[in-house]
Amino acid sequence: MSGLIDLPNLGKVVVSQLEHVGITTPAELRRLGSVEAALRLSKIGVEVCSSKLSALEGAIRGVRWHSIPADERAALKDEFDARC
């Protein structure tokens, strides 16, 4: 497993999914951003709910996802939905 497993919010299943879509390092996840990473997951059939999207953003920020303000989580979901 990559260094992704060391990020907050990411367990073995999500790390495996990220690696499957070519996101193998924390730097790559940060470069792409949570919305793009979620879009890649969605394209391979992974269900992306607002919690998973927030978890990806929290991993990028180095915080637990529920510490991200609700309005910021909602904005991420809106962006994701608009790009689906």
C-alpha positions in Angstrom: 0.0 0.0 0.0 1.1 3.5 -0.7 1.4 6.5 1.7 -2.3 7.1 1.1 -3.1 4.8 4.0 -1.4 7.2 6.3 -3.8 10.1 5.5 -6.8 10.7 7.7 -10.1 9.3 6.6 -8.7 6.8 4.1 -9.0 3.1 4.9 -7.8 0.1 2.9 -10.8 0.0 0.6 -10.7 3.6 -0.4 -6.9 3.5 -0.9 -7.3 0.4 -3.1 -10.0 2.3 -5.1 -7.7 5.3 -5.5 -4.8 3.2 -6.6 -7.1 1.5 -9.1 -7.7 4.8 -10.8 -4.1 5.7 -10.8 -3.9 7.8 -7.7 -1.0 6.2 -5.8 0.5 8.9 -3.6 -0.6 11.7 -1.3 1.0 14.2 -3.7 -1.0 12.9 -6.6 -4.2 13.2 -4.6 -3.4 16.7 -3.6 -2.5 17.7 -7.1 -5.8 16.3 -8.5 -8.0 17.5 -5.7 -10.9 15.8 -4.0 -13.5 16.4 -6.7 -11.4 15.1 -9.6 -10.4 12.0 -7.5 -14.1 11.4 -6.7 -15.0 11.8 -10.4 -12.4 9.2 -11.3 -13.8 6.8 -8.7 -17.3 7.4 -10.0 -16.3 6.5 -13.5 -15.3 3.0 -12.4 -18.6 2.5 -10.6 -17.6 3.5 -7.1 -20.5 5.2 -5.3 -19.4 8.6 -4.2 -21.5 10.1 -1.5 -20.9 13.4 0.2 -19.1 11.7 3.1 -16.6 10.0 0.7 -16.1 13.3 -1.1 -15.5 15.0 2.3 -13.2 12.2 3.4 -11.1 12.8 0.3 -10.9 16.5 1.0 -10.1 15.9 4.6 -7.3 13.5 3.5 -5.9 16.3 1.4 -6.1 18.8 4.2 -4.8 16.4 6.8 -8.0 16.6 8.9 -10.9 14.4 9.8 -13.7 15.1 7.3 -16.3 16.3 9.8 -14.0 19.2 10.8 -14.5 20.7 7.4 -17.2 23.4 7.6 -20.6 22.2 6.4 -20.8 25.0 3.7 -17.4 23.9 2.3 -18.5 20.3 2.2 -21.7 21.4 0.4 -19.8 23.4 -2.1 -17.6 20.3 -2.9 -20.7 18.2 -3.4 -22.2 20.9 -5.7 -19.0 21.0 -7.8 -18.9 17.2 -8.0 -22.6 17.0 -9.0 -22.1 19.7 -11.6 -19.2 17.8 -13.2 -20.9 14.3 -13.2 
